[in-house]
Amino acid sequence: MEKPSVDVAFENGNLGVVATSPDGICAIVSSATANDGFALNTHYTVFSLNEAETLGILPTVANYELHKTIKEFYAEAGDGTELWIYGVAKTRTLDELVDDSQVVLTAANRRIRFVTCKYAPSVEETETENGLRVDFPATLAAAQAIADDFTDNKIAPVVFIIEGYNYTGVPADLVGFSETTFNRVAVMIGDTEARTGATASKGAAVGVLAGRLAKIQVHISAGRVKSGALKPLQFYVLDTPAEQVNIDPLYDKGFIVPTTHVGKTGFYICEDILACTVEDDYHFIRDRRVIDKAFILANSTLVNYTLDDFNLVDGGKLSPIDAKVIEAEIERVIAQEMSANGELSVDVTKANDTGVRALVDLTNNVKTTGKIKGKIKVKPKGYGRILEFTIGFTLNS
């Protein structure tokens, strides 16, 4: 006999190419060095760079990379944004750092939506494989497994932001993600400092991406031009200024990269893609965030009906009236928390369209199985990824 529970499963392949959710809360899990105010394997919550510095996370050699990541996060997100910090020993590998994230995810009790990994090992890695650090695909697979576990078993959907660590600078070396299914992992290439500078970082400016995601609504693309340029004035791919790099092959292979736009000053995120096939409904972080928010709201609504009593009709089937009550409540909560905030697509030409539909299965024998089944559909926004117009003369006014 199964214990009473709620199970909301994600559908995929549909796109063809109540408490408020903490939508943008991020954790930085980083290689670090302990000091009198900052202990390793201990989670901290801060709301500004100043608070992090008060802990003892300073731009010295010991914690330069962690401080840089926090500084760039708050430059984008702004003071007052909740940030979780978890430092681990610099002897920990990137794979172990990813695994360590489970501690802070558990401690946060479902609040965290992004885990940003900042890797700064005590011994510099030199070996590469397919353009990145050795066994990089296995690292992404491990991050995806952790994210899936927290989503499915703890109702705590999360996305990992990982550096394209030790990138060789040769796009042809990269395999890319055309056949992978890591739809909860983003991989970034491009840093705010050159590879051979004083700090010799082999990672990426993941704090910038995390900060941008923390301050925007779930449906907004991290690359939206209207949101304004990123705060850093310069990005590099290894030692080359990013504006001099052809980022197309990196983008084509599924990496998040900085880019520029004609007529605009500064850098932007090219697009917020995840390390999975383009056919995946959740190929973009924006779509991942939208469905995750709806998932949380659906679960928090449905759990109220656990072990509730319902009227039945012939065959032990749920009464259509009771089914309508459940459908209406799901739609009400999601519409209130998302549609009303512009996070779902609403057809204003149709009366009562809210961008969400819930449908309870009236054919299932609830008395025998104890199961109430159904589907929830939410309508995502569309995005102007490619704008094509013509221009010419006219003799008409």
C-alpha positions as CSV (number, residue, x, y, z in Angstrom):
1,M,0.0,0.0,0.0
2,E,1.4,3.4,-0.9
3,K,1.4,6.1,1.7
4,P,-0.7,9.3,0.9
5,S,1.3,11.7,-1.3
6,V,1.1,14.2,-4.2
7,D,3.0,13.5,-7.4
8,V,3.2,16.2,-10.0
9,A,5.2,15.0,-13.0
10,F,6.8,17.2,-15.6
11,E,5.6,16.7,-19.2
12,N,8.0,17.3,-22.1
13,G,7.6,17.6,-25.9
14,N,4.7,19.9,-25.8
15,L,6.3,23.1,-27.1
16,G,7.6,21.5,-30.4
17,V,11.0,23.0,-30.6
18,V,-0.7,29.7,-1.5
19,A,2.8,31.1,-0.6
20,T,4.9,33.2,-2.8
21,S,7.7,31.3,-4.3
22,P,11.3,32.5,-3.6
23,D,12.0,32.6,-7.3
24,G,15.5,34.0,-7.5
25,I,17.3,32.8,-4.4
26,C,20.8,31.6,-5.1
27,A,23.6,29.7,-3.3
28,I,27.3,30.0,-4.1
29,V,29.1,26.8,-3.3
30,S,32.8,27.6,-3.6
31,S,36.4,26.5,-3.0
32,A,37.5,28.7,0.0
33,T,39.8,29.2,2.9
34,A,38.5,29.5,6.5
35,N,39.4,32.4,8.8
36,D,38.2,33.6,12.2
37,G,34.9,34.8,10.9
38,F,34.3,32.3,8.0
39,A,34.2,28.6,8.6
40,L,34.2,25.9,5.9
41,N,31.3,23.4,5.6
42,T,29.0,26.0,7.2
43,H,26.2,27.8,5.4
44,Y,25.8,31.6,5.7
45,T,23.0,33.9,4.5
46,V,23.9,37.4,3.5
47,F,22.1,40.3,1.8
48,S,25.0,42.4,0.6
49,L,28.7,42.3,-0.3
50,N,29.4,44.2,2.8
51,E,27.9,41.4,5.0
52,A,30.0,38.9,3.2
53,E,33.1,40.9,3.8
54,T,32.2,41.3,7.5
55,L,32.4,37.5,7.7
56,G,35.9,37.7,6.5
57,I,35.4,36.9,2.8
58,L,37.9,39.5,1.4
59,P,39.6,39.9,-2.0
60,T,42.9,38.4,-0.8
61,V,44.6,35.5,-2.4
62,A,42.9,33.0,0.0
63,N,39.3,33.8,-1.1
64,Y,39.7,36.0,-4.1
65,E,37.5,33.9,-6.4
66,L,34.7,33.6,-3.9
67,H,34.8,37.3,-3.1
68,K,34.8,38.2,-6.8
69,T,31.8,36.0,-7.4
70,I,29.8,37.6,-4.6
71,K,30.9,41.1,-5.7
72,E,29.7,40.4,-9.2
73,F,26.5,38.8,-8.0
74,Y,25.5,41.9,-6.0
75,A,26.6,44.3,-8.7
76,E,23.8,42.7,-10.8
77,A,21.2,41.7,-8.1
78,G,21.6,44.7,-5.8
79,D,21.9,44.9,-2.1
80,G,19.1,43.3,-0.1
81,T,19.1,40.1,-2.3
82,E,19.2,36.9,-0.3
83,L,22.3,34.9,-1.0
84,W,23.5,31.6,0.6
85,I,27.2,31.0,0.8
86,Y,28.9,27.6,1.4
87,G,32.6,27.2,1.4
88,V,34.5,23.9,1.1
89,A,38.2,23.1,1.2
90,K,40.3,24.0,-1.8
91,T,41.4,20.3,-1.9
92,R,37.9,19.3,-3.0
93,T,37.5,18.6,-6.6
94,L,34.7,20.2,-8.8
95,D,32.8,16.9,-8.6
96,E,33.0,16.9,-4.8
97,L,32.0,20.6,-4.7
98,V,28.9,19.8,-6.7
99,D,28.1,17.0,-4.3
100,D,28.7,19.3,-1.3
101,S,25.9,21.5,-2.6
102,Q,23.4,19.0,-1.1
103,V,24.2,20.3,2.4
104,V,23.2,23.9,1.7
105,L,20.2,22.8,-0.4
106,T,18.9,20.8,2.5
107,A,19.6,23.5,5.1
108,A,17.8,26.1,2.9
109,N,14.6,24.1,3.2
110,R,13.4,24.6,-0.4
111,R,14.3,28.3,-0.7
112,I,17.2,28.0,-3.1
113,R,16.5,28.0,-6.9
114,F,20.1,28.2,-8.2
115,V,23.4,26.7,-7.1
116,T,26.4,28.5,-8.5
117,C,29.6,26.6,-8.3
118,K,32.9,28.5,-8.1
119,Y,35.9,26.3,-8.4
120,A,39.3,27.5,-7.2
121,P,41.4,24.4,-6.3
122,S,44.6,24.7,-4.3
123,V,46.5,22.8,-7.1
124,E,45.9,24.2,-10.6
125,E,44.4,21.7,-13.0
126,T,46.2,21.4,-16.4
127,E,44.7,18.4,-18.1
128,T,41.8,18.8,-20.5
129,E,39.5,16.6,-22.4
130,N,37.2,17.7,-25.3
131,G,38.1,21.3,-24.6
132,L,37.4,21.4,-20.8
133,R,38.6,19.8,-17.6
134,V,38.7,16.0,-17.6
135,D,35.4,14.1,-17.1
136,F,33.4,17.4,-17.4
137,P,30.3,15.5,-18.7
138,A,30.2,13.3,-15.6
139,T,30.2,16.5,-13.5
140,L,27.2,17.8,-15.3
141,A,25.4,14.4,-15.0
142,A,26.0,14.5,-11.2
143,A,24.6,18.0,-10.9
144,Q,21.6,17.0,-13.0
145,A,21.0,13.9,-10.7
146,I,21.1,16.1,-7.6
147,A,18.8,18.7,-9.1
148,D,16.4,15.9,-10.2
149,D,16.4,14.4,-6.7
150,F,15.7,17.6,-4.9
151,T,12.9,18.4,-7.4
152,D,11.2,15.0,-7.4
153,N,11.7,14.0,-3.8
154,K,11.8,17.3,-1.9
155,I,9.7,19.5,-4.2
156,A,12.7,21.9,-4.4
157,P,13.4,22.4,-8.0
158,V,16.9,23.8,-8.6
159,V,19.3,24.7,-11.5
160,F,23.1,24.5,-11.4
161,I,25.3,27.1,-12.9
162,I,28.7,25.6,-13.6
163,E,31.9,27.1,-15.2
164,G,33.2,25.7,-18.4
165,Y,36.3,25.1,-16.4
166,N,39.8,25.0,-18.0
167,Y,38.4,25.8,-21.5
168,T,41.2,25.5,-24.1
169,G,39.9,28.4,-26.1
170,V,39.3,26.2,-29.2
171,P,35.6,25.8,-30.0
172,A,36.3,22.8,-32.2
173,D,37.6,21.0,-29.1
174,L,34.2,21.1,-27.4
175,V,31.6,18.4,-27.8
176,G,28.6,20.5,-26.8
177,F,25.2,19.4,-25.6
178,S,23.3,18.5,-28.8
179,E,22.6,15.0,-27.4
180,T,22.6,15.6,-23.7
181,T,19.6,15.9,-21.3
182,F,21.0,18.2,-18.6
183,N,18.0,20.5,-18.5
184,R,18.8,21.6,-15.0
185,V,22.4,22.6,-15.6
186,A,23.8,25.7,-17.3
187,V,27.5,26.0,-18.4
188,M,29.1,29.4,-18.8
189,I,32.2,30.4,-20.7
190,G,33.7,33.9,-20.3
191,D,35.1,35.8,-17.4
192,T,35.6,39.4,-16.3
193,E,39.3,38.9,-16.0
194,A,41.9,37.5,-18.4
195,R,43.2,34.0,-18.0
196,T,46.8,35.0,-17.4
197,G,46.2,37.8,-15.0
198,A,47.4,38.0,-11.5
199,T,44.7,35.6,-10.3
200,A,44.8,33.2,-13.3
201,S,41.2,32.1,-13.2
202,K,40.3,29.2,-15.4
203,G,36.6,29.5,-14.7
204,A,33.8,32.0,-15.7
205,A,31.9,34.9,-14.3
206,V,29.1,32.8,-12.9
207,G,28.3,35.4,-10.3
208,V,27.2,37.8,-13.0
209,L,24.7,35.3,-14.5
210,A,23.4,34.4,-11.0
211,G,22.9,38.0,-10.1
212,R,21.0,38.7,-13.3
213,L,18.7,35.7,-12.7
214,A,18.2,36.7,-9.1
215,K,16.7,40.1,-9.9
216,I,14.5,39.3,-12.9
217,Q,11.1,37.5,-12.9
218,V,11.0,33.8,-13.9
219,H,9.7,34.4,-17.4
220,I,12.3,37.0,-18.4
221,S,15.3,36.0,-20.4
222,A,18.6,36.7,-18.8
223,G,19.7,38.0,-22.2
224,R,16.8,40.5,-22.6
225,V,18.2,43.7,-24.0
226,K,15.6,45.9,-22.2
227,S,16.9,44.7,-18.9
228,G,20.1,46.7,-19.6
229,A,23.7,45.7,-20.1
230,L,25.5,43.6,-17.5
231,K,27.5,45.6,-14.9
232,P,31.0,44.4,-15.9
233,L,32.5,46.6,-18.5
234,Q,34.7,43.9,-19.9
235,F,34.6,40.2,-20.5
236,Y,37.3,37.8,-21.8
237,V,37.5,34.4,-23.3
238,L,40.8,33.3,-22.0
239,D,43.0,36.4,-22.7
240,T,41.0,37.7,-25.6
241,P,38.4,40.5,-25.1
242,A,35.0,38.9,-25.6
243,E,34.0,41.4,-28.3
244,Q,36.9,40.1,-30.4
245,V,35.8,36.5,-30.1
246,N,33.4,34.7,-32.4
247,I,31.0,33.4,-29.8
248,D,28.7,31.7,-32.3
249,P,30.3,28.2,-32.1
250,L,30.2,28.4,-28.3
251,Y,26.5,29.3,-28.4
252,D,25.8,26.7,-31.0
253,K,27.2,24.0,-28.7
254,G,25.0,25.1,-25.8
255,F,27.2,27.3,-23.7
256,I,26.1,30.5,-22.0
257,V,28.4,33.3,-23.2
258,P,28.6,37.1,-23.1
259,T,27.8,39.0,-26.2
260,T,27.4,42.6,-27.6
261,H,24.6,44.1,-29.7
262,V,25.0,46.7,-32.4
263,G,24.1,50.1,-31.2
264,K,24.2,49.1,-27.6
265,T,27.0,49.7,-25.1
266,G,28.2,46.9,-22.8
267,F,27.8,43.2,-22.6
268,Y,24.7,41.0,-22.5
269,I,24.0,37.3,-21.9
270,C,23.7,35.8,-25.4
271,E,20.9,33.5,-24.3
272,D,20.0,31.6,-21.1
273,I,20.4,28.1,-22.5
274,L,20.7,24.8,-20.5
275,A,22.9,21.9,-21.4
276,C,20.3,19.8,-23.2
277,T,18.9,19.3,-26.7
278,V,17.1,22.2,-28.4
279,E,14.0,20.0,-28.6
280,D,13.7,19.9,-24.8
281,D,10.8,22.0,-23.6
282,Y,13.1,23.3,-20.9
283,H,16.1,24.2,-23.1
284,F,16.0,27.7,-21.8
285,I,16.4,28.8,-18.2
286,R,13.4,31.1,-18.5
287,D,11.1,28.1,-19.4
288,R,12.7,26.0,-16.7
289,R,11.9,28.7,-14.1
290,V,8.3,29.2,-15.3
291,I,7.5,25.5,-15.1
292,D,9.3,25.1,-11.8
293,K,7.3,27.9,-10.3
294,A,4.0,26.4,-11.5
295,F,5.2,23.0,-10.2
296,I,5.7,24.3,-6.7
297,L,2.4,26.1,-6.7
298,A,0.6,23.0,-8.0
299,N,2.1,20.8,-5.3
300,S,1.3,23.3,-2.5
301,T,-2.3,23.4,-3.7
302,L,-2.8,19.7,-4.3
303,V,-1.3,18.7,-0.9
304,N,-4.3,20.3,0.7
305,Y,-6.5,17.6,-0.8
306,T,-4.5,14.7,0.6
307,L,-6.8,12.2,2.4
308,D,-9.7,14.6,1.9
309,D,-13.1,13.0,1.3
310,F,-14.9,13.4,-2.1
311,N,-18.3,12.5,-3.5
312,L,-18.3,9.7,-6.1
313,V,-20.5,8.8,-9.0
314,D,-21.1,5.4,-10.7
315,G,-18.0,3.2,-11.0
316,G,-16.2,4.9,-8.0
317,K,-15.4,7.9,-10.2
318,L,-14.9,11.3,-8.8
319,S,-17.9,13.6,-8.9
320,P,-17.6,16.2,-11.7
321,I,-18.6,18.9,-9.1
322,D,-15.7,18.0,-6.8
323,A,-13.4,17.7,-9.8
324,K,-14.3,21.3,-10.8
325,V,-13.5,22.5,-7.3
326,I,-9.9,21.1,-7.5
327,E,-9.4,22.4,-11.0
328,A,-10.6,25.9,-10.1
329,E,-8.4,26.1,-7.0
330,I,-5.3,25.0,-9.0
331,E,-6.1,27.6,-11.7
332,R,-6.8,30.3,-9.1
333,V,-3.5,29.9,-7.3
334,I,-1.3,29.7,-10.4
335,A,-3.1,32.6,-12.0
336,Q,-2.9,34.7,-8.9
337,E,0.8,34.1,-8.4
338,M,2.0,34.0,-12.0
339,S,-0.5,35.2,-14.6
340,A,-1.3,38.3,-12.6
341,N,2.4,39.1,-12.5
342,G,2.8,38.7,-16.3
343,E,4.7,35.4,-16.0
344,L,2.3,33.4,-18.2
345,S,1.0,34.1,-21.6
346,V,-2.7,35.3,-21.5
347,D,-4.9,35.7,-24.6
348,V,-6.7,38.9,-23.9
349,T,-9.1,38.2,-26.8
350,K,-10.5,35.2,-24.9
351,A,-12.8,35.7,-21.9
352,N,-11.4,34.3,-18.7
353,D,-8.2,33.1,-20.2
354,T,-5.5,33.0,-17.5
355,G,-2.8,31.1,-19.2
356,V,-3.4,28.0,-17.0
357,R,-5.7,25.0,-17.3
358,A,-6.2,22.2,-14.9
359,L,-8.2,19.1,-15.9
360,V,-9.0,16.2,-13.5
361,D,-9.5,12.7,-14.9
362,L,-13.1,11.7,-14.5
363,T,-12.5,8.1,-15.8
364,N,-10.4,6.9,-12.9
365,N,-11.9,4.7,-10.2
366,V,-10.9,6.7,-7.1
367,K,-12.6,4.4,-4.6
368,T,-10.5,1.4,-5.7
369,T,-7.2,3.1,-6.5
370,G,-7.3,6.0,-4.1
371,K,-5.8,8.1,-6.9
372,I,-7.0,11.4,-8.3
373,K,-5.3,12.0,-11.6
374,G,-5.2,15.0,-13.8
375,K,-3.1,17.4,-16.0
376,I,-2.0,21.0,-15.5
377,K,-1.1,23.1,-18.5
378,V,0.5,26.6,-18.4
379,K,1.1,28.8,-21.4
380,P,4.6,30.2,-21.6
381,K,5.6,33.6,-23.1
382,G,7.0,33.8,-26.6
383,Y,10.3,35.5,-27.2
384,G,11.6,37.6,-30.1
385,R,14.8,35.6,-30.7
386,I,15.1,36.6,-34.4
387,L,13.6,39.8,-35.8
388,E,13.2,40.0,-39.5
389,F,11.9,43.1,-41.2
390,T,12.3,44.8,-44.6
391,I,12.9,48.5,-45.3
392,G,12.4,50.5,-48.4
393,F,10.9,53.7,-49.9
394,T,7.2,54.5,-50.2
395,L,5.5,57.2,-52.2
396,N,2.4,56.9,-50.0
397,S,1.9,58.9,-46.8
